[in-house]
Amino acid sequence: MQPKRRAAIRAKVDAFARGERVDLKRLTGSLLVRIRVGTDRVIIDEKTNLVVVVDVGPRGGVYKE
């Protein structure tokens, strides 16, 4: 992954962890949520107070199991 994309993703995840508003959406039929960062999606498990990044990838491919 390019350093600029990686930095943008990390900044969004850090903002989410601090409680700031981000483009957040709960995934249908799942306890997971996603954060949109441009064309990338970050899948997060937030059921504890610890933010766990489950998957990161381009839109469309990241939702497939």
TANOR-V124962 format. One record per residue. N is the residue number from 1. RES is the residue in one letter. SS is DSSP state (@ for helix, = for strand, . for the rest). NEAR is the number of other C-alpha atoms within 12 Angstrom. Layout:
# TANOR-V124962
n: {N & N}
res: {RES & RES}
ss: {SS & SS}
near: {NEAR & NEAR}
This chain:
# TANOR-V124962
n: {1 & 2 & 3 & 4 & 5 & 6 & 7 & 8 & 9 & 10 & 11 & 12 & 13 & 14 & 15 & 16 & 17 & 18 & 19 & 20 & 21 & 22 & 23 & 24 & 25 & 26 & 27 & 28 & 29 & 30 & 31 & 32 & 33 & 34 & 35 & 36 & 37 & 38 & 39 & 40 & 41 & 42 & 43 & 44 & 45 & 46 & 47 & 48 & 49 & 50 & 51 & 52 & 53 & 54 & 55 & 56 & 57 & 58 & 59 & 60 & 61 & 62 & 63 & 64 & 65}
res: {M & Q & P & K & R & R & A & A & I & R & A & K & V & D & A & F & A & R & G & E & R & V & D & L & K & R & L & T & G & S & L & L & V & R & I & R & V & G & T & D & R & V & I & I & D & E & K & T & N & L & V & V & V & V & D & V & G & P & R & G & G & V & Y & K & E}
ss: {. & . & @ & @ & @ & @ & @ & @ & @ & @ & @ & @ & @ & @ & @ & @ & @ & . & . & . & . & . & . & = & = & = & . & . & . & . & . & = & = & = & = & = & = & . & . & = & = & = & = & = & = & . & . & . & . & . & . & = & = & = & = & = & = & = & . & . & . & . & . & . & .}
near: {12 & 8 & 9 & 12 & 20 & 19 & 14 & 22 & 31 & 22 & 20 & 30 & 35 & 21 & 19 & 28 & 22 & 14 & 13 & 13 & 15 & 23 & 20 & 23 & 20 & 19 & 18 & 10 & 7 & 15 & 16 & 24 & 30 & 35 & 39 & 30 & 28 & 18 & 17 & 26 & 34 & 42 & 36 & 32 & 24 & 23 & 14 & 11 & 12 & 14 & 22 & 21 & 25 & 21 & 23 & 29 & 25 & 21 & 19 & 14 & 15 & 21 & 22 & 11 & 8}
